[in-house]
Amino acid sequence: MKLNLKLSKRPMMIAAVAVLAMGAVMVSRSSHDDSAGSLDDAANRACSDFAAGYPQARTKTARLALADRVTASSGRTGNRQISQRAVDVGRTADDGSTAWRDSAEALTTACRAAGWQAA
């Protein structure tokens, strides 16, 4: 049994426009997610607290305390990158290894990209 399916040009054009629109929305969202964001007061505090506490955070307890302080500050920021990087720092604070250092560098990079400067 053979089915003949004929689509007129109009439904095909509507489908093509819908696909293009969805693609544009996805590209727009992905480029927005990668932006550095702004440095509001909460992001500035999170970055400054982290920079001040990082050199002394040599033990698991110190790393966890620092991560808690930074995550609390970053939780009030509108800067998605800094907020996410602070969560990553908290997630790796228990490790004390390469993951901790990598997440610390990622947070510092996000802070600097947003315009933060060490005092």
N, C-alpha and C positions, 0 to 999 in steps of 0.2 A: 504494500500500500504506500503510495507516494503522496506526500502533502505538498501542496503548492502554497507557499506563504508569500504574499505580496504586501510589501509595506510601501505606503506612499511616501513621497519626499517629506511631507510635513512632519509625521511622527519621527522620522529619522533625524531631521534637523533639530527637533525639540530634544531628542535624546542626546545628540551631539553637544548642544548648548548646555544641557544639564551636566554632562560629563566635564566639559570645560570649566563650568562654574565651580563644580566640586573640586576640581584640580586647583583652581585659583585660590579657593578657600584654604585648602590643605597647605599650599605653598606659603600663603600669607601667615598661617598659624605657625608653621615651622620656622619661618624667618623671625617672627615675633618671639618665639621661645628662646632663640639664640641671642637675642639682644641683651646688651649689658644691663639695661634698666637704669633707673635713676637711683641716686644715693640719698634716700630720705634719712631722717634722724635715726630710725630703728636700724637701718642697714649700716649707717655710720657707726653706731654704738656696737653692733655685732662685729664689724671689722676691727674696730679699735680694741674691743675686749679680747678678741682672738689674737691680734698682734701682740698685745701686752702680756697675755698669758701663755702663749705658745712656747717660748723658750724655757719656762719653768715647768711645763707639763711633761715631766719625764716618767712619772709613775702612772699606773692605770687609774688610780683614784684622782690624780690631778688632771689627767686627760678627760675623764668623765665629768668632773666638776666644771672644767672649762667648756666642754661641749654643751653642758646644761645651760650655762650662762649665755653662750653664744646663740644657742637654739632659741632660748627665751626671747632674746632681743630680735633675732631674725624672724621670729614668728609674727611680729607686728609690722614687718616691712612689706611694701608693695613690690619689692624687687625679687622676682621669682628665682633668678639665678643665685643670688646670695642666700636666699632662704633654702633652696635645694642643696646647695653646697654645705650649709651649716648642718643640715640633716645628715648629709654624708659623713661629716666630721663626727657627729654623734654616733653614727652607726659603726665607724671604725675606731672609735676611742678605746674600745676594749682590746683592740688588736695590738697597738703599739709597734707596728711593723711598717712595712712598705705601704700598706693600705692607708694607715694613719697619715704618713707623710704625704702620700699622693692626694688625699682628700684635703689636707691642710694647704697644699700648694694650689689646688683647684679653688678653694675658698679665697685665698689671697689673690689669685688671678681674677676671680669674679669681682672682688672688692676694688681692685685697681681698674678693671674695665669700666666699672660704674663711676669712677672718678675719685675713689678714696685714696688718701695719701697718709702715710705714717706721720704721726706728730713729731 
